[in-house]
């Protein structure tokens, strides 16, 4: 059975063949398609400040894909694509990287294993994930809160009152 996934894409390092981070994201979507995943729609690229120690700004986007893979198998494919683009396993979290691919949501609801949690545990607090995601799948509901991506993005955009 084919499932739909919302994937977050990020890059803040130029790639020797694909060029600047915005083009790395386009190439990553092409790589997903070449590996048999149907890329249904992709959000426009959003530039954002880095989370953590990196000083380079990120190019972020989201893609809605369809595949017969279960979440663990898709995670393995995403990690393989990251390695093809030059990402190394291990190292410090949230540092500069040529490509980061994360499963945010999937049409099967919540998923938990030793290596993967869906929904992505931090996506509700990340503007750089929610804004592109809401642009392409505004009515997709977070299975844990019941809120749509549009609602989650609006909540995050609201200023905090003291």
matplotlib code that plots the C-alpha trace (Angstrom):
import matplotlib.pyplot as plt

x = [0.0, 1.3, 1.7, 2.2, 4.9, 5.8, 9.6, 11.6, 14.7, 17.5, 21.0, 23.5, 26.6, 27.4, 27.7, 30.6, 28.3, 24.8, 26.0, 24.3, 22.0, 18.8, 20.0, 21.0, 17.3, 16.1, 18.7, 17.6, 14.0, 15.2, 17.2, 14.0, 12.2, 15.1, 14.8, 11.1, 9.3, 6.7, 7.3, 3.8, 4.6, 7.5, 7.3, 9.3, 12.6, 12.7, 16.0, 16.4, 18.9, 20.6, 19.7, 22.7, 26.3, 26.3, 26.7, 25.5, 21.9, 19.9, 17.8, 14.7, 11.8, 9.2, 8.1, 5.0, 6.0, 4.2, 5.9, 5.2, 7.9, 7.2, 8.7, 11.8, 12.5, 12.0, 14.4, 17.0, 16.5, 16.7, 20.0, 21.4, 20.6, 22.2, 25.4, 25.4, 25.4, 28.4, 26.8, 28.8, 27.2, 27.9, 29.4, 27.9, 24.2, 22.9, 26.2, 26.5, 25.6, 25.1, 21.8, 19.3, 16.2, 13.6, 10.3, 7.8, 4.5, 3.1, -0.4, -0.3, -0.4, 2.1, 5.1, 7.7, 10.8, 14.3, 15.5, 12.5, 9.5, 6.8, 5.5, 9.0, 9.3, 10.4, 8.5, 5.8, 8.4, 10.3, 9.1, 11.5, 9.6, 6.1, 6.0, 7.0, 4.9, 1.8, 2.4, 1.9, -0.3, -2.2, -5.0, -2.8, -3.5, -0.9, -2.1, -1.0, -2.6, -5.3, -4.3, -3.7, -0.3, -1.9, -3.0, 0.4, 2.2, -0.2, 0.3, 4.1, 3.9, 1.9, 3.9, 4.3, 2.5, 4.0]
y = [0.0, 3.4, 6.0, 9.7, 11.4, 15.0, 15.4, 18.3, 19.3, 21.5, 22.5, 25.2, 24.0, 24.3, 21.0, 20.5, 19.4, 20.8, 24.3, 26.5, 25.1, 26.0, 23.9, 21.1, 20.8, 20.6, 17.9, 16.0, 16.0, 14.6, 11.9, 10.9, 10.5, 8.5, 6.1, 5.4, 7.9, 10.1, 13.7, 15.2, 18.8, 20.8, 24.0, 27.1, 27.4, 29.3, 30.9, 30.6, 31.1, 27.9, 26.1, 25.2, 26.0, 26.6, 30.1, 29.6, 30.3, 27.3, 26.8, 24.8, 23.3, 20.5, 17.9, 15.7, 12.3, 9.0, 5.6, 2.0, 2.1, 1.9, 4.6, 2.6, 1.7, 5.4, 6.5, 4.2, 5.7, 9.2, 8.4, 6.8, 10.0, 12.1, 10.0, 10.3, 14.1, 13.8, 13.8, 11.7, 9.7, 10.9, 14.1, 17.1, 17.7, 20.8, 21.6, 22.7, 20.1, 19.7, 17.9, 17.0, 15.0, 14.3, 12.5, 14.9, 13.2, 10.1, 9.1, 6.1, 8.2, 8.0, 5.7, 4.9, 2.7, 2.9, 5.0, 7.0, 8.9, 10.2, 12.9, 14.4, 15.3, 18.9, 19.9, 21.9, 24.3, 24.9, 27.7, 26.5, 23.2, 24.4, 27.3, 25.2, 22.3, 24.4, 25.9, 22.4, 20.5, 23.1, 20.8, 17.8, 17.1, 16.3, 13.0, 13.8, 17.3, 17.1, 20.5, 21.2, 22.4, 25.7, 26.0, 24.9, 27.4, 30.2, 29.4, 29.5, 32.8, 34.5, 36.8, 35.6, 37.9, 38.6]
z = [0.0, -0.9, 1.9, 1.9, 3.9, 4.6, 4.4, 5.7, 3.7, 4.8, 3.6, 4.6, 2.8, -0.9, -2.8, -5.2, -8.0, -7.2, -6.0, -3.3, -0.7, -2.6, -5.5, -3.2, -2.1, -5.7, -6.3, -3.2, -4.4, -7.8, -5.9, -4.1, -7.4, -8.9, -6.0, -6.8, -4.6, -6.2, -5.3, -5.3, -4.4, -3.0, -1.0, -2.0, -0.3, 3.0, 4.3, 8.0, 10.8, 12.0, 15.2, 17.3, 16.7, 12.9, 11.8, 8.2, 7.3, 6.1, 3.0, 4.1, 2.2, 2.5, 0.1, 0.0, -1.3, -1.9, -1.6, -0.6, 2.0, 5.7, 7.9, 8.8, 5.2, 4.1, 6.9, 5.5, 2.0, 3.3, 5.2, 2.0, 0.0, 2.7, 2.4, -1.4, -0.9, 1.4, 4.9, 7.4, 10.3, 13.8, 14.8, 16.6, 16.3, 14.5, 12.8, 9.1, 6.6, 2.9, 3.3, 6.1, 5.3, 8.0, 8.1, 9.7, 9.2, 7.4, 6.4, 8.8, 11.9, 14.8, 14.5, 17.1, 17.0, 18.5, 15.5, 14.5, 15.9, 13.7, 14.0, 14.2, 17.9, 17.3, 14.2, 16.2, 17.5, 14.2, 12.0, 9.2, 9.1, 9.7, 7.2, 4.2, 5.4, 5.8, 2.3, 0.7, 3.1, 5.2, 6.2, 7.2, 10.9, 13.5, 14.8, 18.4, 18.8, 16.1, 14.8, 11.1, 9.9, 9.1, 12.8, 14.1, 11.9, 13.0, 16.7, 16.3, 14.4, 17.1, 19.4, 23.0, 25.5, 28.9]

ax = plt.figure().add_subplot(projection="3d")
ax.plot(x, y, z, "-o")
ax.set_aspect("equal")
plt.show()
